[in-house]
């Protein structure tokens, strides 16, 4: 009786050893138990002491395993998965069944369930892990982008089989991927977005080559890179792709909300932040985004209200606070379209206040952030008119019309064409001799004046009186009397002006 028990124990030990023996060194092939091969381990079989029901389940499990092996050999991998699954149901404590199903999943490029099966098989093996299963696990982890656990599994495998070629080659590939990840992180740290994108593409190529699954974090990185480069359409596409793959990830939902915010889609941005918080109420990036969106939207509306009611200084202040809340971080495309919009709004208020240089600075930055907005080009054109930069004004009006034709209504396009014609007239007049400025007095050109082209450029205002002209004459005579040539040059425009003023008085 004691002898029978020893034989039974020996058979169990041999079966357990079969789970840790690897003739194929971790490649995606099932573990077979070919009894005709003299060097193959014996299949694990129930002992005579097991109850009949257990004996029957074990036999069915072995039968399903053999059917799975046949299907795998015939490259019917989904059928193989189903057979191995039944074998696991009948005998969940046999590690080879889970390992074999992992191989079938790997053949189907389903690395996440394959990873789970490898981990389950290793948990059954306990203190006697199989190098083959460890290598298989490392492959799955590599092709899901988890390099650290993959290297850990390989170190264990190599401690069992130091000269295992498959393990050594796989280790080299994992280390190369880690180099690409480090290159990405370094480039991102120094804000070299082009190099960061190149490194991230190399990371993805390693995964894509085996039909693997891109890690969630890499998908977030891709969106962030496009944002940093100001590629708003590409960022939106990357965020949408990530949402399709990971719709319930608060990280993905939040970064898509950030894209919405930076492209001035405030309502959608708020919805995404709230959705992320429903998935994870403590998600800090989503909490920060929600508050930021609410703050900016409130300040923008307060600025708009102040502008509409004529409180221009208050409007400038509120727009400025909103711009400050958005920020100009390089990693967010310097504030994107939402910052461009608010800079344009503030420039309009500054224009009405006569603060032309400040307004011009705001429009320049706004156009850098979003050159396709016809409104900011129109505002800059009007500012340039005030600054007598007629050529720039004409160019801006033409650009505004170009964008307005696809963005605005017909009425706005017609209004822009009217403004363009007036600017072109002013440009033409600006090319004649500047008699107004000869007397050194600044003024704003008015195209509605009845003066001639000569009188359109004098250092006195267009509605000047004869007394003002004579005062200017006396001032110039004191300056230039010794220089008869220069003095005569100034007498000419003064005579023209006096004549024009006289005509204007008679007309009135």
Secondary structure, DSSP 4 states (H G I P E B T S, - for coil): -HHHHHHHHHHHHHHHHHHT--SSTT-S------TTSTTSPPPP---TTS-HHHHHHHHHHHHHHHHHHHHHHTT-HHHHHHHHHHHHHH-TT-HHHHHHHHHHHHHTT-HHHHHHHHHHHHHHHTTS--HHHHHHHHHHHHTTT-HHHHHHHHHHHHHH-TT-HHHHHHHHHHHHHHHHHHHHHHHHHTT-HHHHHHHHHHHHHHHHTTT----HHHHHHHHHHHHHTT-HHHHHHHHHHHHHH-TT-HHHHHHHHHHHHHTT-HHHHHHHHHHHHHH-TT-HHHHHHHHHHHHHHHHHHHHHHHHHTT-HHHHHHHHHHHHHHH---GGGGGGHHHHHHHHHHHHHHHHHTT-HHHHHHHHHHHHHH-TT-HHHHHHHHHHHHHTT-HHHHHHHHHHHHHHHHHHS-HHHHHHHHHHHHHHHHHHHHHTS--HHHHTT------TT--S-TTTTSBSS-TT--HHHHHHHHHHHHHHHTT-HHHHHHHHHHHHHHHHHHHHHHHH-
